[in-house]
Amino acid sequence: MGRSPHVGVLGLQGDFAEHLHTLREIGADAIDVRRPEQLGDLDALIIPGGESTTIGKLAERYEIIPALRERIAEGMPVWGTCAGAIFMAKDVPGHPHPILSAMDISVERNAFGRQLDSFEADLTVPILGDTPVHAVFIRAPVIEAVGPDVDVLARLDDGRIVAVRERNVIATAFHPELADETRFHRLMATMATEHDDPGEGAGRRPHPTRRARNAS
């Protein structure tokens, strides 16, 4: 692909600024996404950490959920971190607001306690190489169960699952963007490039204004 991948970050709430900064550091075209029509111009999307209930309510209000489900079905890579992982799960017991239901996983919210119980850990993530990933856990969820098509990418030392992948979607219970860790962002950029590789526009619908401009 002769251009940098267009990687969006859902900017409704949470630490979207940190993800945008990291994407720009690695050379991706980082886009702050707040409207459903922006999804058509993306090669990949990151759903940041924050408050999953707020993200769900705002995503429903701005009609982002059906548009995002459609893009995922088309193969667009999506990665949810912490609250983003909760938002992407099909099963979140007791969650009071809409979720995307994009991954066959069951997630327990605030599995490690309150913010005072936040911690950091070095994780083995084989798809990212031999060097451990330094992960920051803040009011983090844990992935309690996974479906048959879900690959486990990382576990804590006690065996609890904290990173998974199901085809073109990834969820992590932790925040790489708060630890100067760029490998998950690079993975998303690579997946975005592979998704869009069959040809200009393949797997990606141009933004309406861009389509009109190109046609004039």
N, C-alpha and C positions, 0 to 999 in steps of 0.2 A: 504494500500500500504506500503510495507516494506522499502521504501526509501523516501528521501525528494523529493517533486515535482520539476521537471525541468521547471523553469519559465524563459523564455527568455525576454530580453529587446532589442528592435530594436535600434541598436547602430549606425545608419547612421548619426544622427545629433540631437542636443538638449541635455536635461539633463538626458541622459541615466545613467550616473554614479550614480546619486542620487537614482534612482530606484534600481540599482544593489546593492547599499549599504543597502537600506532598506530591500530588499529581503533576503540578507545574515543575517541581524539582526534578522529576524524572522525564520531563519533556512531553507529557501528554497535554492535549488541549482540554483543560478542565472547565466544566460548565456548571454553574449554579442553577439547578433545576427546581422550578416552583410551579410550573404549569404543565398540564398533560400534553399540550401540543409540542413542547420541547423534547419529549421522549422520542419523537420520530427522527430527530437529527443526531441521535446518540449511537455510539458503538458499544457502550457499556454504561452501567450505572452503579454507584455506591450509595447505600442507605446507611447514614451514620448513626452513631450512638446518641443517646439523649433520653427522652421520655417516650416509651413506645405507645402509651395511650394518646399522647398529644400528636405524635406522628400519624397514628391511625385516624384520629378525628380529622386532622387537617387534610390528609390524603383523600379521605372520603369527601370532605367538603369541596375540595378543588377537583374532584372527579379524576384523580390520578390512578386509583386502584384498577379500574377496568382497562385503562390504557396501558398500564404497566404489565398487567397479566398478559395482554395481547403481545407486547414486545418480548416478554419472556418466552411465550409460546413460539415466537418466530426465531428464537435462539439467541437473543441478546444476552450477554453475560451480565449478571447482577450479583453484587456482594453486599451483605448486610453485616454490620458490626454492632455487637452488644444489643441495644434497642432495635437496631436494624435486623438483627437475627431473629428477635422476638416477632417483629412485624412480618417477617417472611415465612414463619412456621405455619403449618396446618393446624397444629394443636398447641394451644397455650391456655391451660386450665385457669379459669377465673379472669381472663383478660376482658375488660369491660368495653372495649371499643374495636372497630373493624381492624382486621389484619389482612395481609395480602394472600396468605395461604398458598405460597409458591413452592414450599419445600416439604417433603414428607418426613417431618421431624416433630417431636414433641419437646417443648421448651418450658423449663421452670424459671420464672422470673425471680430476680434478687436471690439467687440460690446460695450466695455466699454471705448474705447478711446486708447490713446497711453500709452507707458510704464510708464509715469509719473502719469497716472491715475490708476495704479495698487492698489489693496486693499486686505484686508483680511476680512473674515467673518466666523462666526460660523453657521453651517448648521445642520438642522435636517435631518438625514438619517436613517429612521426607520429600514432598514435591517441591520444596523450596531450597533443597540442598542440605548439606551436612551441618552447617552452622546453626545453632539453636536460634529460634525466634524469641526476642524479648517481648513479652506481652504484659499489658496493663489491664487489670480487672477492676472495674469500678461499678459497684452495685450490679454485678454481672449475672447473666443467666447461665444455666447449664443445659446442655442438650441431653434430655433424659432417654430418648428413644429415637431410632432412625428406621426408615423404610428400607426395603430390599435394594433399591437403586441408589441409595445414599452411601457415599464413601466417607469414612472417618479420616480426617486429615491430621488431627492432633488430640491428645488427651493430657490431662494432668497426671502427676505421678500416682494419684490414687485411682486412676482409671476413668475418671469422669470426662465426658466428651466435650471439647470446647471449640472444635472446628470441623466442618463437614462440607462436602460438595455433592451436588446432585446435577449431573450434566452441566448446564451453563450457569448454575446458581451456586453461590458459596455463602456460608454463614460462619462467623466467628464470634465467640462470646466475649472477646477481648478487643483492645484498642491498639493495633500496631501503629497507628498514626500519632499516638502520644509517646512513642518510644523511639522515634527516629528510625523506624523499621519500614523499609520501602518495598520489600519483596512481594507482599500481597498486592500492592498497587501495581508493581511491574507485571505480576501475573495477570491482573485484570487488563492491563494494556496489551499484553500478548494475546489474551483471549479475545479482546476487542478486534485486534488486527486479524486474527484467524477467522473470526465471525464475518468480517467485512471483506475478506480476501477474494471471493469469487468474482468480484467486479465492482466497479463504482456503483454504489447504491444497493448492492446485494445485501439483503438482511438488514437494511437500514432505509427508512422512508425519509426523504428530504423534508426539512421544515417547510411549511407552505410558503413562507416569504422567500426562502432560498429558491424553491422551485420556480416561483413566479419571476424572480430576478434572473435566473438562468435562462428562462424561456424568452425573455424580452430581448 
